[in-house]
Amino acid sequence: MKAKHIILISTLLLAGSLSAAAQEVDLPPQQTIDPKAREKMEAARIALISNRLGLTPDQAEKFWPIYREFSEKRGEVRSEFQRAQRDLDPNNADPAKQQELIDLGLKLKQRELDLEKDYSGRILRVITAQQLISLRRAEQDFRQLILNQLQQRRALQQRKETFRENQRLKRNRN
């Protein structure tokens, strides 16, 4: 029941912060992210992960600085690849450039794996192996929650636009 409450609270907190979701789920940002939205989203993520892992106050105090550092470095690696992808001209099919992107992608995946190995070792000094396994699942669940909310928001926006268009058409017929 407690996990359901956390998810409900997270959902409510995230309702106003979906513009920040693009970065969290590794999508290219479409607009400047509101700092308040980012804070709400981060608070929801912390709540969900803390709950799923069952962190004690002592564990949480030690875990979160390590985890934040890891997340930041992992984000930098992923951003590097996204920048390289954007820089590649899709209309210019230069095989050498494409091969460079493939090689860079593999190199960055290795760097991300090395980061995960390093930080997993550091995190395991603070939490149990079972909690670390739960962490990976909690991260996936949080991303899925964000994606679901984005889809719901887009569907609602589409319904509103369709309704407005139908209303406009009715007014024009009369």
C-alpha positions in Angstrom: 0.0 0.0 0.0 2.8 2.4 0.8 4.4 2.0 -2.7 1.0 2.8 -4.2 0.9 6.0 -2.2 4.4 6.9 -3.3 3.4 6.3 -6.9 0.3 8.4 -6.5 2.2 11.2 -4.9 4.8 11.0 -7.6 2.1 11.1 -10.2 0.6 14.2 -8.7 4.0 15.9 -8.3 4.8 15.1 -11.9 1.6 16.4 -13.4 3.0 19.9 -13.6 6.5 18.9 -14.4 6.3 16.8 -17.6 8.3 19.3 -19.6 11.4 18.0 -17.7 10.6 14.4 -18.6 12.4 14.6 -21.9 15.8 14.9 -20.3 15.1 12.2 -17.7 14.2 9.6 -20.3 17.0 10.5 -22.7 14.9 12.4 -25.2 16.2 15.6 -26.8 14.9 18.6 -24.9 12.3 20.5 -26.8 12.3 23.6 -24.6 14.0 25.1 -21.6 13.2 23.1 -18.5 11.5 24.9 -15.6 13.7 24.6 -12.5 10.7 24.1 -10.3 9.5 21.3 -12.5 12.9 19.7 -12.4 12.9 19.9 -8.6 9.4 18.3 -8.4 10.5 15.6 -10.7 13.7 14.9 -8.7 11.8 14.8 -5.5 9.4 12.3 -7.0 12.2 10.2 -8.2 13.9 10.3 -4.8 10.7 9.3 -3.1 10.0 6.4 -5.4 13.6 5.1 -5.3 13.9 5.5 -1.5 10.7 3.7 -1.0 11.5 0.9 -3.4 14.9 0.3 -1.9 13.6 0.7 1.7 16.6 2.9 2.5 17.3 3.6 6.2 18.1 7.2 7.1 21.7 6.3 7.4 21.8 4.5 4.0 19.9 7.4 2.3 22.5 9.9 3.7 25.3 8.0 2.2 23.6 6.6 -0.9 22.1 9.8 -2.5 25.4 11.7 -3.0 27.0 8.7 -4.7 24.0 8.0 -6.8 23.6 11.7 -7.9 27.3 11.8 -8.9 26.9 8.5 -10.9 23.7 9.8 -12.6 25.4 13.1 -13.5 28.4 11.3 -15.1 26.2 8.8 -16.8 24.1 11.7 -18.2 27.3 13.3 -19.5 28.3 10.2 -21.4 24.8 9.8 -22.9 24.8 13.5 -23.9 28.1 13.2 -25.7 26.6 10.5 -27.9 23.4 12.5 -28.5 25.5 15.5 -29.6 27.5 13.3 -32.0 24.3 11.9 -33.4 22.9 15.4 -34.0 26.1 16.5 -35.6 25.9 13.7 -38.2 24.2 15.0 -41.3 21.5 12.3 -42.2 21.4 13.7 -45.8 25.2 13.1 -46.2 25.7 9.4 -46.0 29.5 9.6 -45.5 30.5 6.0 -44.6 33.6 7.2 -42.7 31.5 9.6 -40.5 28.9 6.8 -39.9 31.7 4.5 -38.8 33.1 7.1 -36.5 29.6 7.4 -34.9 29.4 3.7 -34.4 32.9 3.6 -32.9 32.1 6.5 -30.6 28.9 4.8 -29.6 30.7 1.6 -28.6 33.4 3.6 -26.8 30.8 5.5 -24.8 28.9 2.3 -24.0 32.1 0.9 -22.5 32.6 4.1 -20.6 29.1 3.9 -19.2 29.7 0.2 -18.3 32.9 1.2 -16.5 31.1 3.9 -14.6 28.4 1.4 -13.6 31.0 -1.1 -12.4 32.8 1.6 -10.4 29.7 3.1 -8.8 28.1 -0.3 -8.2 31.1 -1.1 -6.0 30.8 2.2 -4.2 27.1 1.9 -3.8 27.4 -1.7 -2.5 29.4 -0.4 0.5 26.2 1.5 1.5 23.3 -0.7 0.4 22.7 -4.4 -0.1 23.0 -6.3 -3.4 19.2 -6.8 -3.3 18.7 -3.1 -2.9 21.0 -2.5 -5.9 18.9 -4.9 -8.0 15.8 -3.1 -6.8 17.4 0.2 -7.8 17.7 -0.8 -11.4 14.0 -1.8 -11.4 12.9 1.4 -9.7 14.8 3.5 -12.3 13.0 1.6 -15.1 9.6 2.0 -13.4 10.2 5.7 -12.9 11.1 6.2 -16.6 8.0 4.2 -17.6 5.9 6.3 -15.3 7.2 9.5 -17.0 6.6 8.1 -20.5 3.1 7.0 -19.6 2.3 10.5 -18.2 3.8 12.1 -21.3 1.5 9.9 -23.5 -1.5 10.8 -21.4 -0.7 14.4 -21.6 -0.3 14.3 -25.4 -3.5 12.4 -25.8 -5.4 14.9 -23.6 -3.9 17.8 -25.6 -4.9 16.0 -28.9 -8.5 15.6 -27.6 -8.6 19.3 -26.6 -7.4 20.3 -30.0 -9.9 18.0 -31.8 -12.7 19.4 -29.6 -11.7 23.0 -30.4 -11.5 22.2 -34.1 -15.0 20.6 -34.0 -16.4 23.6 -32.1 -14.9 26.0 -34.7 -16.4 23.9 -37.6 -19.8 24.0 -35.9 -19.6 27.8 -35.5 -18.6 28.2 -39.2 -21.6 26.1 -40.3 -24.0 28.2 -38.4 
